[in-house]
Amino acid sequence: MRSRWSMLILVWTVLLVGCGSPDPEPEWTTIDIGPTASLSGVWGTAADDIFVVGGSSTVGEVHHFDGEAWSKMEVPEVGLLSWSFGFGSDDVWSVGRGGAVVHYDGTIWSEVDSKTEQDLWGVWGASPNDVYMVGGSPFSGETTILHWDGTEIQEEELPDEANPLSVRSLFKVYGIGSRVFAVGAAGLIVEKTSEGWIRHPAGSEADEDFVSLWGTSDDDIIAVGGRSGSQFATWDGTSWTTSTPSQNFGGLNAVYVSPNGRVLVGGLQGSIGYLDRESNDVVYRDSDTSIDVHAIWVDPSGIAYAVGGTFTDPGIGVVMRLEAN
């Protein structure tokens, strides 16, 4: 009898350990896309059509993945490109330092006159003829909102009452459903309405920069940020509420809601993980880098990409990939 139980225990041990059950969580792994400077944005249309942007302070870079290999694209002579967004493989926008705006038509990247020299940090559009770009130099500039109407870029006014602290920068813009929001320095959150741009208070805890935002519907949007420590704000369709995770390892720069509903986040010193919506905590996971993570994007198959970089010339960039999430 004792030998039979010993055999059963041995069999179960082999099944549990030798077969790898339970399956381990997938890990973020660094991938080689060739020589790069700093990287700060990632967007794509499909698993075989991905754009990563960045550069040095004076030279912008775009790297493209076609499903098999990465290649560096030729772009106009502009400064570091901060962010990308588009509507298809032949309609992609990227914005960056010194008012840089470039557009890809499926064949070439062309510079578009932004009519500003302010740094631009974010771009998003509802349609090819309705694209917003936001920015402002944090220390010496002014808050900037630009709009592309299909013909030209024009600046939009941010009223004083929508910016009571006179912050100098908006960092990202994002819309879904009927809502278009932009987030920026000192906890500023503004929305585009039929009456113009208005401010949305985000609570007493919203006292640091919000850097990025993403959502699944017009009553479920998440903004992340923080400089001394991570913060995030949630929009429920009526108001914004700001929270501070208990596991606070530094500010957050990136957020993306994956197809399965998981809220992926990234931030300072290579920190990356996901937001547990039930506990309002960030669950951090190991990454291969200590470089700040600036952006996350998930392709339609569920594979996630995270990019990061050091914004001091000549700049160092990193691209990480998560096979399943």
N, C-alpha and C positions, 0 to 999 in steps of 0.2 A: 504494500500500500504506500509506504513512504517513497519508494522509487517511482511509483506512478505519479504522485503529486510533484515530485521533483522534476519529472519529465514535463508535466503540464506547465509548471512555472518557467522552465527553460524555454518551452515553445512560445509562451506569451511574451517572455523577455525578448526573444528574437523578433516576434511580430511588432512589438512596440518600438524597440530600439533599432533593429536592423532595417525595418521598413520605413523608418523616419516618421512615425506617428506620435504625437500630432505634427502636422506639417508646420515647419517654421515660417514665421512672417517673412515675406520677400524683403530684400534689402536694396537700398539705393546704392548704385555702383557708378563710378566715374567712367565716362566714355571719352575716347580720343576723337576730336573733330578736326585736328590739325592745329597749327599755331594760331593763337588768338591773343588779343589784348583783353581788357575787362569785358564781361558779358552781363547784360542786364535785362534782356527781354526774350521771350519765346512765344511763338504762335504758329499755328498751322491749320491746314484744311483737312489733312488726312495723315495716316501713319507714314505715307511716303511723300509728304509735302510739308516740311517743317522749316520755319525760319527762326534763326537765333541772331540777335543783334547786340552790338556793343561797340567797342573800339577804345581808342585813347582820347584825350581831351580834344585833339585836333583832327583825328582820323576816324571816321565811322566805319563799322564793319557789319556785314551780313553774311551768315553762313547758312547753307541750305542742305537739307537731307532729302534724298529722293527715294528712300526705302532701302537703298543699298550702300550709299556712300555719302559723306559730307563734302561739300565744296564751298570755297569762298567766292562770293559773288562780287561783281564790279559795281561800285556805287559812286555817286557824285562826291566831290570833295567837301564833306561836311564833318562836323565834330561827332563825338561819341553819340551813338544812337541808343536811346533809353528804352523804347517800348515799341511794340508792333501790334497791329490788328488789321483784319481784312475781311473780305467777303468771298474770296475765291482765290485760286492760284494765279489769276490775272488781275487781281485788285487788292493789293496789300499796301498799307501805310506804315511808316515808321517815323518817329520824331526823336529829337535829341537836343544836344547842347547848342547854345547860341541861336535858337529859333529854327534849327534844322528840321525840315520836313521833306521826306522823299516818298515816292510812290512807285510801285512795281506793277507793270501792265502785262506781266507774263513773259516779257522779252527783256526789257531793260528797266533799271531804276532811274527815275528822273527827279530832279529837285523841283519843289513847288515853293513859290514865294509865300512865306508865312507873314510877312510884313512886321516881324518882330525879331529882336535879338535876345529876347528872354529865353532861358533854358526851358525846354519842353520835356515833361516827364511821362505823360500818358496820352493815349489816343484810343478812341472807341467810336463806333458808329452804329446807327440804327439801320442805315441803308447807304449805298454808294454815294448818294447825294445829301447825306445828313451825318456828317462826321465831326466829332468834337476832339479838341486837343487842349491840354491844360499844362500849366507850368508856372514859372516864376523862379528867379534866383533867390535862394533862401535868405541871404544876408544883405544883398544890395539891390534886389530887383523889385518887381511888383507882380501881384497875382495876375495870371494871364489865362484867359479862356478864348479859344479860337473856334470858329465853325466853318466847315467846308460845305457849300451848298450845291456842289457839282460843277461850279464854274470858277469860284475863287474862295480864298480864305479871308474871313472878316473877324475882327475882334469883337467879343461880347462883353458888356459891362457887368462887373460884379458890384452891386450897390454897397455903399458903406454900411447900411443896416444888416447886410448879409455877411459882413466881415468886420464885426465890432472890435476885434483885436488887431485889425490891420495887418494880418499875416501876409507874407510875401509869396507864398507858394501853394499851389495845388499840385498834388502828386499823381493822382489817377482819376479817370472818369470811366463810368460804367453804367449801362442801362439794361433794363429787361422789362418786358411788358410795357406799361405806360410810364415808367419812372426812369429818370436819368439823374444820377448823383455824381458828385465829385468830392474827393476828400483831400485834406491838406494839413498844413502845419497847425500846431496848437489845438488839435481836436476839431478842426473846422470841417463841417459836412454841409454841402449846399446841394440844392436840387433845381433843375431847370423846369419851370412851369410856364403856363401861357402868359403869366405876368412878368416873366423874367426869372433871374436866379434868386432863390430865397435860402435862408439859413435854417438848418435843423439842429437844435440842441441835442447833445448826446449824453447828457448827464454830467454830474460833478466830476466823475472819474476821467472824463475825456479831456485831459489836460496835456497830452502829448501828441506828436504828429501821427495822423493816420496816413499810411503809405500806399495801401492797395485795397481793392474791394472786388467781390464777386458774388453772384447770387444764382438761385434756381428759379425764382419767380419774383414778381413785383411786391410780394409780402414776405420775402425771405432772402435778405442780402446781408453779407458779412464784410465788415471792414477791419483791417488789422493794422497795427503800428506799434508805437512806443519807441522811445530812445533809451531811457534809463532801464526800462523793462517792458515786457510785452503787454499789449492791450488789444482788445478786439471789441467791436460794436456790432450789434445785430439790429436789423430793421424788420419789424413784424407787420408792416403795412400801414402802421399808424405813427410809430415813434422809434427812435434809436435808443438802445440801452448799452452802456459800456461796462465791460468787466475786465478784471485782471486775473489771469490764471494763477493758481497757487504755485505751480512749478514754473518759476519765472526766470528763464535763462537768457534773457536779452530781447531786444526789440524784434518785431516781425516786419518783414518787407513784402512777403508774397502770400497770396491765398488763391485757391482754386477749388471749386466743388466738382469732384470727379463724377463720372456717369453713375456710380453706385451710391452717390450721396455723401461720400466721405469728404470732409473739409480738410484739404491738404494745406499746410502752412510752412513757411520757411523764413529764416531771418539771420541774425548776426552769427558770425563764427561758424558757419556751416550748419546751424541748427535747422532741423527739418522734422516734420511729424504731421500729426493731424489733430483737429479740434474735436474733442468729445462733447457733443452737443448736450448730453444729459448732465454731465458734471461741470460743464463750462471750464474744462481744463484742456491744456495742450499735452498730448502724449508724444514725447519726443522719441525719435529713432536715430540709430547710428548713421552717420554719413562718412564719406571718404575724404572730407575736406574741412578745413577751418576757415575757408573763404566765405564771406557773406553771401547768402542766397537772396536773389532779387526777384525771381519770377518762377512760377510753376505753370505748366500747361499739360493737359491730358489729351491724348489722341483718341479718336473714336473707338479704338479697340481696348482702351483702358490703360495703355502704357503711359506713364507719367514722365515728364522731363522737368528738371530743375536747373536753372542757370544762375551763376554768381560771378562776382568779380571784385577786384580792388580798384577803386576809382582814383588811384594815384599812378601817374605815368611811370613806366610804360603800360602798366596794368597786367593783371593775371586773370584769366578766365577759367571757369569750370562748367562742365555740363554733366549732370547725373541723370540716371535712368532707373525707373522702378518698373519691373516687368509686369507686375500685377498689383492692384491696390484695392 
